[in-house]
């Protein structure tokens, strides 16, 4: 594996090595807590076992890589790759002393893999590829015969209340984001299961399974939930580019999140796909 391999996805590389990556690195603990249950569900579907060699694609701050390293044990090995230097700095610090875990800054679409893996995994890291078929072909080639892939990705924005409700509340005060190509690299690029199936099939995968998974996420106090809504997700991106609107939208976001406050903290619906496939 060569870290000098080219970066195919320059726009995402620049974003995750600038404010986007810095925000996720700074908020690592709360963000991991937010989405950890969804990653655990995808890991259960992948069924990692002791001694396996695992590739963690879009590993971010290393939360799933650490979990994988525990699951494969000292006889196994985990390689986490990500575009973001900010997030990988956090990951490497968290993994200090673990001999079966390493991290590389690399683009999964173009990186050269030297040793075949038993399985590849991703928690919300595969929706950002510049060329998804090329990226999955590269991952497919990195797996041994019979190797597996498992990942979790977001369904449609309207189904992900935890991200969209704060944005809708804020739109009274901020201009709406410009319309995007729904299949451009981004969090909702894999919202359509038909697209996932076509991409993975074109990349050579078989035995494809796509499961809809609904789960409330969060559990934070109202102050923390508001802070997260203002810092990450669709609204966070708008406010990073137009911070002058932050004061106006804070009250509206707090009001909508208060409607989801429970005895266990603010918990809101999320909707994802749990995807598994195999290299024959």
N, C-alpha and C positions, 0 to 999 in steps of 0.2 A: 504494500500500500504506500503510495507516494504522495505526500502532502503538496508536492509541486505540481500535481495534476491541475489542469485548467479549471476555472470556475465558469460554469455554463450560465448560471443564474445571477448575473451581475446586479440586477435591481434588488433581489432579495439579499444578496451579499451585502450591499450597501446599507439596506434598511436594518438588518440584524447586527451590523457592526457599528450602528449609530444609535439613535435614541430608542429604537425598538428593542434592541438587544440589551441596552443599559437598563431600561425599565424592567425587563424580565429578570435580569441578574439581581437588581436591587430588591425586587419583590419575590424572590425565589421561594421563600418559605410559604407565603400565603398562596401564591399561584399553584405551587405543587399540591398544597392541601385542597385547593379548589377542584383540580382535575384528576387527582390521584385515584379516586374510585373508578373512573372510566378506564384508566390505564390498567388497573388491577383486573377489570373484567376482560380486557383484551389479552392480558397475560394468561388468564385462565383458559381462554380459547386456544392460545398458542401452545400451552402445555409444555413449558420448558422443563427439562430434567437435568439432574446432576451430570456434570462432565461435558455438557454441550458447549459449542462455540457459537456465540450470538453476536449479530450486528445490530446495534441500536441506532436507527436512522433519525436524525433530527433530535439528538439526545438532550439538547438544551443544557440545563444546569445539572444534569446527571442523575436526576431522581430515579428514572426508570433503569438507567444503567446500574445504579447501586442495587436496586431490587433484583435485576437480572444476575448480577454478580453473586448475590446471596443464594439465588435459586440454583445456579450451576455449580457453586461450590469451588473449592480450590483446584479440583481436577478439570474445571471448565475455564472458559475465557470469554470476556465481553469486550467488544470494541464499540465505543460511542463516537459517532461523527456528527458534526454540526458546522454550519457556516459562521456562527457567531463567536468571536474571540471573547467577548464579554461574558457570555454564558459558559463557555468552556473554562474560563479562569475559575469560576465558581465550582464547576464540576470537578476539576482537578484538585481543588482544595478539599472538597468533600470526600474525594476518593483516596486521599493520601494514605499510603501504607497498604493498599489493596493490590496484591500482586497479579490478580486475575482480571484487572480492569485497566483499560487505557483509553485515551481520548485523542481524536485527531480533528483538526479544522479542515474540512473537505466537503466537496459537493458530491452527493451520492450519484449524480448523473454521470460524472466523469472520473471519479477516483478509481485508481487501479487497485483491485483486490488481489492479494497474492495467495492467500490461503482460503480454501472453501469453508463456509459457515454451515452449521446445522440448521440455523434459523435466523431470520431477520425480523425485527420488531420496530414499531414506531407508535408513539403516543402523540398524535396531532403534528407529525413532522413531514408527512408525505404530500400535503396539499399545495406545497410551494414550489414544486419542480417546474423549471422552465419548459421541459419536454417530458411529460410524465411517462410516455411509453419508453423513451430512451433510458430514463432513470430506472424504471422497473426492469428493463432488460439488463441493465448493469447489475442490479441487485440479484436478478434471476441467475446471471452468470456467476455471481459470487457464492451461490449456494451449492452444496453438494447435491448429487442426484438423490431425490427423495427429500430434499430440504424444504423447509416451510417458511411462510411469511405470515405475520399477523400484525394488524394495526387497527387503530381507532381513529376515525375522522368525523368531522361535524356533518350533520344533515343540514337541511335548509335553514336560512336565517330566521324565518318566521317561527320555526319550531324551537329555537334556542332563545327562550325568554330571558335567560340570565345575561345574554349579551345585548339583545335587541330592546328590551324594555327601557333600560337607561337611555339608550340612543333616542328612542321615540319620545321620551320625556324631554330630552334636551333640544329636540328639533324646533321647539317653540322659540329658542333663543339663538340657535346656530344655523347656518345654511346647511341644507342637506348635502351629503357627499355626492360627488358626480357619479352618474351611473357607470358601473363597471361591467366588463365582460364577466358573466357569472362563472365562467370556466377558466379565467385568468388565474395565475398563481395567487393564492390567498386562502383564508381559513375555510371558505365555503366552496372551494373548487371541486370537491368530491361530493357535493350534496346529492347528486343524482346517482342512484345505484347502477343504472344502465351505463353510465360513463365509467364507473369503477370497473364493472365487468368487462367492458370493451378494452380498457387500458391494460388490465392484467392479462386478459386473453391474448392481446396483441404482443405482450411482453413474454409470452410463453408459459404462463402459469395455468394450472389445471386444478380441479377439485375446489373450485371457488365457492365460498360461502359468505353471504352478507347478511348480518343480523341487525335489525333495528334495536337500539338500546336507549331507553328513557330513564333518566335518573336526576333527582334534584341534587344540585351542587351548592356548595357554600358552607354555611354554618358559622359565619363570622358575625360579630356584633355589627350594628348598623353603621357605626363610624367607619369600620374597616371595609365593609361592603361598598359604601359610597366612595371611599378612597380608591378601591380597585376599579370601580366602574369609570372613574375619571382618569385613570392612568393607563388602562389596557383595553383591548377590544376595539370595536369600531368607534366608540365615543372617545376613547383615549387617543386614538390616532388623530381625530379631528382637533382635539384640544392641544395636542403637541404642536400642531401647525397654527392654531389660533388660540393661544392661551388667554387672550383677553376676555374670552367668553366663560372662563371657568367659574367665576364668581356668580354669574347669572344662572348657570345651569345647576349649580350644586344643590340648591333648595329643591328644584324639580326632581332631580335624581333621588334625593333623600326621601321625598314624598312617595315616589313609586316603589322604592325598595322597602320602605316601612310597611307596605302592604304585604310583603313576604316575610316579615319578621316573625319568628316562632320562638318557642321555648329553647330550641336548639340553634338559634341564630337565624340570619337571613338565608333562606334556602329557596332556590329558584329552579324551574325546569330546564333540563338540557336534553338534547337529542343528538345521538351519534350513530354511526355504523361501526359494528365490529366485523372486521374482514379477515378471513383466513384463506390461504391458497397454498399450493404445493408445486415444487418443481419435480416432474416425473423423472 
